[in-house]
Amino acid sequence: MKCKAWIRKFAGIVTGFTMLLMIGCGSNSSAAPALATTPDYSQTANWLALSSSPNKDVDVFYVYPTEYKKATSSDPDFCAIDNPTMVQGAQTAFQRQATAFAPYANIFAPYYRQVDATYQLSLPFDQQDENIRKVPGPDVLAAFEYYLRHYNNGRPFILAGHSQGSAVLKYILSGYLKSHPDVYQRMIAAYVVGQSITPQYLAQNPHLKFATGSSDTGVIVSWNTEAPTTTITNPVTEPGGIAINPITWTLGEDTADASQNLGSLQLDSTGLPVLDQYGEILRVTGLADAQVDQAKGVVICSTVNPADYSLSNADGIYHVFDYPFYFFNIRQNAAGRIEQYFSEQSGN
């Protein structure tokens, strides 16, 4: 997988996560109170993806990762919904993440106003949660409610996100789905990837449960990927986080060999998946293994070179590759959970 050129470009253009080693610098800008008005999700321009003629029995509601990066320190901490850098990055992230679900689901994905990652990751976790509750969370919740009223038509759904998108999903899972159990009953699974799900979060939200296998439904699925040689703290992981192995879909610490991996993505110089001669996403086999490290609450990948896949100084944080390393495993897993959901509904 030839990702070095894309990683260099990604580090300079797309996400503030690449400022990993600069966390602690803080921000002098305001929280952008001018962004108080929630976007109008009746406007199709405020959607990254809409299935205008849904032809599948299941939906995916996808929330993309951080793609807003302040150009200067005087830029606002929260971007506008049509910020060009964010919009372009969201479209690229969609291709390497949300398309995992495309064979089995209609995909809906709103644009939303994001918080700059460097500013966000300089804050304690409770203040990060507060920022999510200020702008990104309410935006996506408004989009989710609009989707349910106008697009969903009672179909079961999967929630899928990454990084800041997963932080937003945690907000929706703990709030809206708690107070709307009828909607929660239609949730097949929530792929809350690139964020930590802690026992404390689950204790505070007893209506939620973490996955224990490959086919349980109504559950949260989560992991963060690192190298075994990582020596710095991954800023998106919280102490005590729970991780599931994205190859075997188990919680134990047994290693799943790269030969068991159903396929990873190869990314081109722009961060998009490489396509084969037939225009299909190229499947790369034998690249990434996976082992849950329960003490760290992450998934360890030992078979790739940190110099090729880390975003900064071979630090071993594989945040951007949480989906690409295990892309075809995610695809198969979603299919299995969908099948199980309908089996449960039919009483079989």
C-alpha positions, 0 to 999 in steps of 0.5 A: 500500500503506497500511502506515503505521498498521501500521508504527507498531503493529508498532513498538510491539508485535511485534518488537525489530527496531524498536529498531534505533537502540538497538542497543548498549544491551545487557541486564542480564538473564540467559540464562534457564537455567530454559528448558533443557528442550526443548518437547514437540513431540508436543503440538499446542499447541506448533505454529503450523501442522500439516497434519493431512491433508496432500494435497500432495506437498511440505511447507514447514517454516517458522520465523517471525521475531523476535516476542518483545519484552521488556516491561521490562529485567528480563524474560528474554532468552529467552521461554517458548514460550507467550509471548502477544506472541510467539504473536500475532506468529508467527500474523501473520507466518505469514500474510504469509510462509508463505502464499506456499507454501500453494498448493503445499505442506503447511505445518508450523511450530513455536512456539519459544523466541526471544531478544529482538531488541534484546538479540540485535542488540546482540551481535557475530555470533559471540555471536548465533550462540551464542544461537541454539545455546542455545535457539531452534536446539535447539527448532526442531531438536527440532521438525524431527526430530519432524516428520520422524518423525511428519508428513513421511512421506518427502516432499520439503520446503522450508525457509522462514524469516525473520530469527531464523527464518532464523538457526535455519535456518542452524543446522539446515542446517550441523548436522543436514542435514550429518550426515543427507545422506539428509534433505538430498537431499529438500530442494528449497530453503531460503529463508533470508531476512532473514539473510546467507549469506556465502562463509565460511559456505558454505566451512565447510559445503561440503555446502551451495550457494547458488542461481544461478538460478530453478530449481536445487534443494537450494540456499539462497535469501537476500536482505535488502531496503534502500532506495538511500538507507540510511545506517545499517548493517542489523544482520542483514546480515554483510559479504560476504553473498550476495543473489539478486534475488527477481524475476529469481532471478539474482545479477547487478546488473541491475535488475528493474523493478517492472513485472516484479514478479508482485505484492506484499502490502498489509498492514492495520493489524494487519500481516495481508495485505489480502484481495480481495472473494473472500477471496483475498490481494490482489495489488498490482502495480508496487510494488517493484523489485529490484537486487542490490548485491553490495558490500553483499550486499543487494537494493535496492528504489528504488520505495517511499518509505522514510517509508512502509515503514521501521520507524524514522525512514525509515531505509530498512531494509525488513526486514519487507517481505522477503517482502511486497514479493516475495510472488507471485514467491516463490510462483511460484519455489517452484512452479518449484523443486518442478517441477524437483525432481520432474523431476530425480527422474524422470530427465527 
